[in-house]
Amino acid sequence: MTEQDKKAVRVDVVIPVYNEEGDLERSVLKLREFLHANVPYDWRIVIADNASQDRTLAIAQDLSARFPRKVGIVHLDQKGRGRALRRAWTESDADVMSYMDVDLSTDLHAFPPLIESLIGGGYDVAIGSRLKSGARVKRGLKREFISRTYNLMIKLMFWNRFSDAQCGFKAVTRRTVREIVPLIKDQAWFFDSELLLLAERMGFRIFEVPVTWADDPDSRVRIANTAWEDIKGLFRVRFSRVGMR
């Protein structure tokens, strides 16, 4: 692919945020610098603010004003990471849509191979994995146990081939958004798992990149509540015929 051809490929990087006034500007500037140096495609950062109650939206607007071609905003009046991704992805005209957590817990050097697998590798979905061989992970025992237990549950219920459903570092093709996202019921944290389970059920190809990942001690994820909602989501998808052919 020539440099001109690469510039014709659009890549959106969505950052879903809720009350992230402390991290947003620093993370966007770091991500912008990395993308400029390492991604040859026509990329754009999209801040998806879902009902923040602090200065997150104002900071996002300032960043968009400073970098109008490279930073966009989607604002929602309701919370929910899945809801934010659904809105940002379905309204995008990019060839590849991705997302990552605002804390940038995943080392950004995993991003180019994530994108390349979709643009030139024939895959439909690409995910960062903290459980695949070669991954380097730093997190507490509690979160490690919960993550491994959850992914084991998925394996026992679905005999899936992907290893890590929950890593906040994923990318999809436009076709995947068009055909799978409308089928996803969840609006919150289970959105990721449902996307992957439906994609595998429908024969879409999933690529995994082992990542270097460090836990964010200031994470706002309520682990117990999220885990319970995820378990309910697994049973709903397991006994649903959505996506079956």
Secondary structure by P-SEA (a helix, b strand, c coil): ccaaaaaabbbbbbbbbccccccaaaaaaaaaaaaaaccccbbbbbbbccccccaaaaaaaaaaaaccccbbbbbbccccaaaaaaaaaaaccccccccccccccccccccaaaaaaaacccccbbbbbcccccbbbbbcaaaaaaaaaaaaaaaaaccccccccccccccccccccccccccccccccaaaaaaaaaaaaabbbbbbbbbbcccccccccaaaaaaaaaaaaaaaaaacccccc
